[in-house]
Amino acid sequence: MRGSSPGTRETALLESDKKIEEVHAVVLTGGSAYGLAAADGVMRFLEERGTGYRTPWGVVPIVPAAVIFDLNRGSANVRPTAESGYAAAQSASASSIPEGACGAGTGATVGKWAGPEFSMPGGFGIASLGHEGVVVSAAAVVNALGDIVDDAGEVLRGARDPRGAWRSASDPLRRLLRDRGKSSGANTVLVAVLTNARLTKVGANRVAMRAHDGMARAVRPAHTSYDGDTIFCLASGEAEADIDLVSEMAAQAAADAIRRAVTLAPESTP
């Protein structure tokens, strides 16, 4: 977690010195702290299938979760519930995954550093890289205070003035952040990095840390006082791989997924 305002559940277990070595699902959701209830539904789904940390009294699924703040879009009373989480787990698929303004990215916006009235829709995106049998994918929910930029620093989606021009052209340091950040609502980029590489728990934490480099490439500014930027790393352990290669692939996949999330969303709020 590199952002200063995260909303999470069960993340303490993921620290390198904690006992748990395996998780059974990760939930990325909207709805601010209320949306963490979606993890209850995922736990119920897994429990029904006997998946979880085994104890003498039954299984306990380990389901870390993180949320974005989107209560300022649409009705603040409409947010993910345990039933939403159960339905999401039930319909999970390895193919035909929707991207753009959908799922946890439905209420996401970006470019709020100049104030929410200048923002554009964010969204949900997926990207994947492969190299000599090693696969690294990233799934991103993009609700950033900052603008989303390409590798050259050109704005893809972000704060626009009333004429539709990028506000960063006249304010490249995005200095309004300090004056307007608090009025721009809470913000966060969430990423789950998924790889078939064999990593220790310490290694997975290092890959998650390095994947934040990709967030910094794609979001200007990233990791602000008003963002809860969080990255998870899950490794299935099938392929031997150099951790530095996996880390760089993770950073690139994270950047690509963030950019896809906004470019596949509509340019304006319905």
Disulfide bonds with the S-S distance in Angstrom:
none
